[in-house]
Amino acid sequence: MTSLALVVGAGSGLSAAIARALAHRSYHPILVARDISTLDALRAEVDGTALQCDASVPDSVAELFETIDGMDGSLDVAVYNPSPWIRGSITELDPLDVREVLEVTAFGAFLVAQHAAGRMLNSGGGTMLFTGASSSVKGYPESAPYAMGKFAVRGMCQSLARELHPQNIHIAHVVIDGRIGRAGEEDTAASLDETYSPMVPDEIARNYIHMIEQDRSAWSWEIELRPWVRHF
């Protein structure tokens, strides 16, 4: 049976690197985004499937998983990667923009986790990975919405790990503490800010694969990744 791997928040950069790494290990990547019109090249490259979904809408997520249920394979991996970001003073932020960030970042993660857990419990196991950030563990000025969403996802992962690890479902949260570089960008310290040497997407993706392939006798529920020059 084909091993299906869901990548929610698919696009360029990290999610594309994760999809390629999954395909290299014989998973069938399911690329999910609000707008899938830009995913044709990646879908063809990884021989995957592209599905439209708004992860913040319960009915849209339910429809996504109904489509997956009709595919030939079992859902073995789910990666949740969306990270909408807005910046501003607490006195100036638009409440509707803040709500959208929270709905996509935190509520969407919950909806995907809920549906994925049901399938994985029925099939006997699986892995769910959630992309975090330094804002998952510390808030920065004028970045309250991002921190709120990322803190929520981290707390959910910790709770789900304690609930689902004993049922053979590996839950892991990945704290990415640094700027993810673009394809071809050199891994060198920038002259003006040496703490922001770019993180290479393919190397980050290798850590996602490591989490998926960990033996259950030694599972991690969280790892932190940062570039070599980063102060923390």
Disulfide bonds with the S-S distance in Angstrom:
none
